[in-house]
Amino acid sequence: MSTLGFVVIAFMLGMYVMLDGYDLGVAAVIPAIARSDRERAAAIAAIGPFWNGNEVWLIAGGAALFALFPTAYAAAFSGFYLPFIIVLWLLMFRGIAIELRDHIASDLWHQFWDAAFSISSTLLIVLFGVALGNLLRGLPLGAGGYFLGTFAFLLNPYAALVGLFALIALMQHGALFVALRVDGALGGRARNAVQALWWGAAALYVMATVATFSAHPPATPWIFALPVLSLGALVGVRWSVAVENGALAFAASCLFIASLVAAAAATIYPYLLPAFPAGRGGISIFGASPSNRSIGSALVITLAGIALVALYAPAVWRRMAVKVRVE
């Protein structure tokens, strides 16, 4: 039951990174590819039908963590309370920017909310990446499982590397989404941006992978298959862009991100919060879960929710499949 709960939470967070990742990436890449107010509006309109539903995966993942592994949930907040509060404010700014942007027909008003949208989304990507880097590196935990470090401890070179890699990878993901969803010159500039971002993503991927395996050696040899899958998906992105197959390129990017999340989950298993330095234990799924009856009930509700979202998301995509025109 505990292992199934771990897999379910990893799946939900992976879906969030893959889906809301393109929303965040679009916002982060807009300043580099959009040259007018209409083009910025078109890029935002491209994610308009999806962004709110995509964030459901994050909320549901947090709720599932609370229900399935309450001890790990409490310990995570003891160490990441300030970053979590910052994340909440940035999520609010994103939503406010999208909703209020077009309420007043003013260039200055539009520019302010466009800047708020891009900055808050960029900071969110970096914060999420830094949090993941610290999770992979391990956290200083006390006997009761609570965080003993400081905020400065979280700002280490390895976590910064993962945060930078997350930013470039999701900017590439967002640019691919714009190329797929927006017609005209803006879509063409998005494809050109992917060709530049790809090299940065590839270089940072190699650096982050080597650093991760050095700090946290894989427990089983089969974990090495996941980085190979990630590398193949990244090469698939490059090839698909070269042959101008936007749908295949975006699918390859989704596979790249999903395999990265799977590799991160496999690296820390069976721990939800590994201790620092690596190898010193931590809060495991077996020690953090409640009774089998409680975790079974929580899993039934969680899986039912996932099934409902799985029905909702394709319906939205089918209705909103047409490309956005800047005009």
N, C-alpha and C positions, 0 to 999 in steps of 0.2 A: 504493500500500500504506500509506504513512504517513497519508494523508488518511482511508482506511478505518479505520485504527487509532484516529485521533483521534475519528471518529464513534462507534466502538464504545465507547470509554471515556466519551465524553459521554453515550451512551445508558445505560450501566450506572450512572453517577453520577446521571443523571436519574431512573432507576428507583428508586435508593436514596432520593433526596429525596422522590419521590412516594409511595413505599410506607412506608419507615420514618419518613417525615415525619409520617404520621398517628399512628404510635406515639408519637413524640416530642411531637406536638401534644396528644394525649390526656393524657399525663403533665403537660404544662405547664398545661393548662386544668382539670385535676381539682380543684385547690383552689378554683376559682371556681364550679364547678357542682355538685360532690358535697357533700352535707350530712350524710352519715352514713358509718359504716364499711361498711355494706352497699353503698351507692352507689359508694364508692371501689373496693370489691371488684368490683362489676359492671363498672365502666369498665375495670379492669385485665383482667378476664375477657374483655372484648370484643376486646382485642388479643392475648389469650393464644395462640391458634392461629397467629398470623401474625408476631409481632415477631422471633422468632429467624430465620425464613426471610427476612424483609425485610433483616436485617443482612448476609445473604450477598452482597447487591449491593455493599455497601461493601468487604467483604473481597475479593471478586472484582475490583472496580474497581482496588483497590490492587495486587493481583497482576498484573492486565493492564497497569497502568502500568509496573510493574517489568519485565515481559517485553517490552513493546512500545517503551517509551521509557526505558531505564535511566538515561540522563544526566539527564533531567528528574526522575526519581524521586530520584536522589542529591542534586540541587540543591534539591529541595523539602524534603528532610529536613535539609539544612544550614541552612535558614531557619526551618522550622516544627517543629524537633525537640521543643522544649518544649511547644508546643500539641498536637502529636501524642501525646506522653506523657500530657498532661492528658486528651485525648480517650479514650485507652485506659482510663484509670482511671474516667472517667465512664461509658463503655460497660460496664465491669465492675460498677460500682455499680448500673446499671439492671438488668442480668441478675440480680445477687444479690438485689436488692430484690424482683423479681418471683418468684423461686424460693423465697425464705425467708419471705415475708410471712405465709403461712398455715401455717407449721410449728408455731407456738405460738398458742393461742387466748387472746390478750391484747390489749386495746385499745391499751395503750402500745406493745407490740411492733408492731402494725399501723400505728400512727401514725408510728413511727420510720421504718419501711421505706417507707411512703407518702410521707413527706417526702423521704427519700433518692431515691426514684424520680422525684418531681416536680422536685427541685432539680437532680439530675444531668442529666435530660432537657432542662430549660430552659437550663442552661449549655452543653450540647452544641449546641443550636440556635444560640445566640449565637456560640459558637466557630466553628461551620461558616460562619455568616453573615459573621463578621469575616474568616475565611480567604478566602471568596469575594470579599469587598470588596477585600482586598489583592491578590488575583489580578487583578481587573479594573483596579485602580489601577496595578498594576505593582510590581515588586520591585527594590531596588538590587542588581544583579548585577555581579560582577567579571568579569575577562577569562576566567576558567575556568568561568564560569557559576554560581559559588557566591554565596550570600546575603551581603551586606556590611553589612546594617543591624543593628538591635538589636530586642529584643522590644518596646521602647517605640515603634519605628517602625511596628509592626503595629497599634498602638492609636491610629489616626488618626480624625478625624471621619467621613470617608466610609465607612470600614470599620465604624465604630460604627452609622452609619445603615443599612447593609446588614444588620448583625447584628440591629438592632431590627426592621427590616422582615421578616427571616426569622422572628423570634419570633412576631410578630403573624400573619403569613401561615400558619405551621404550627399555631398555636393555633386559627385558624379552620378549618384542615384537620382537626385533631383533633376539634374540636367537631362538625363535620359527620359525622365517622365515628361519634362517640358517638350523635348523633341518628339515624343510620342503623341502628346495631347494638343500641342499648339501648332497651328499652321503658319506658313509664311516665313519671313526673315528671322523671327524670334526662334522658331524651331530649328532653323539652320545654324544660328549662332549657338544654340544649346548643344547641337551635335559637335560643333567645333570645340566648344568648351570641354566636352567629354574627352576628346583626343588629348588635350593638355592635362586634364585632371587624372587621366588614366595612368600616366607615368608617375605622378606623385603617389597615387593609391598603390601602385605596384611596389615602388621603393619602400614606402612606409609599411606595407604588408610584410615584406621580407624582414625588415628591421623589427617590427613588433612580434612576428612569429619566432624569430631567433631569440629575442629577449624573453619572451614568455616561456619557451622551452628551457632556457637557461635558468630562469628563476623557479620554474615549476615543471620539472621533468614529467613527461606523461607516465601514468601508472600502468598503462597497457599499450602494446605496440599498435593496436588498431586505431588509436587516436591519430596516428600520423596520416591516416587515410583522409581525414577531414581537411587538413591544410592542402593536400593534393587536390581535393575536390574544389576548394576555394580558389586555388591557383588556376585550375581548369576553367572555372566559371569566369574568372577575371580575364583570361585569354579569350573566352567566348564573347565577352563584352567588346573587346577590341575588334575581333573579327566581324561581329554583327554590325558594328558601327561602320566598319570599312565597306561592307556590302550594302549599307543603308537599309538594314532590316531593324527598324525601331522596336517592334514588338519583341523580337528575339533578344535584342540587346537589353531591354528592360527586364525580360525574364531571366537572362543570365546574371544581371545585377542582383535580382531578388535571390537567386540561388547563391550568389557570392555572399550576401549578407546573412542568409539563413545558415549557411555552412560555418560562417564565423561564430555566430551565436551558439551553434551546436558544438563547435570546438571548445568554446569557452566553458560551456556547461559540462562537457566531458572532462575538461581539465581539472575542474574543482570538485567533481563528484567523488565521494558522497557528501561533500561539505557544502552548506549554503553560505557560510562565512568562514573561509579558511583562516587559520591563525598565521601571524607573521613571526618569524620567517617561515617559508613553506616547509611542510613536513612536521609541524608541531601540533597538528590536529586542528581543532576549531569546533564550530557548531555544525554537527552533521544532521542529515535528514532523519536519522534514527533517534537522536537525542532531542530534536526540536519538535517532533510531531506529537500530537495528543494520542488518545486511544485509537485503536483500529476502527471502532464504531464511529467516533467523531470524524476521523479522516475519511472514512468511507462515505459518510453523509455529505461532507463538504465536496468530495470528488463528484458525487452524483449531481449536485447542484451546479458545480463548475462545468462539468462536461455538457450538461443541458444548455447552459449559457453559451458555450462554444458552438454547439449545434445551431442555436438560433442565429448567432452572428454569421456562421457559415452559410446560412440561407439568405440573410439580409445583404451581405456584401456583394455577392454576384449579381443580385437583382439591381443594386445601385449601379454597378459597372455596366450592365446591359442598357440601362436607361440613359446613361451619361457617356456612351461610347463615342459620340461624335466629337470631332476636333473643335477646339476653341479657335475662333478667328479674331485677330487683333482689331479688325474693323468693327 
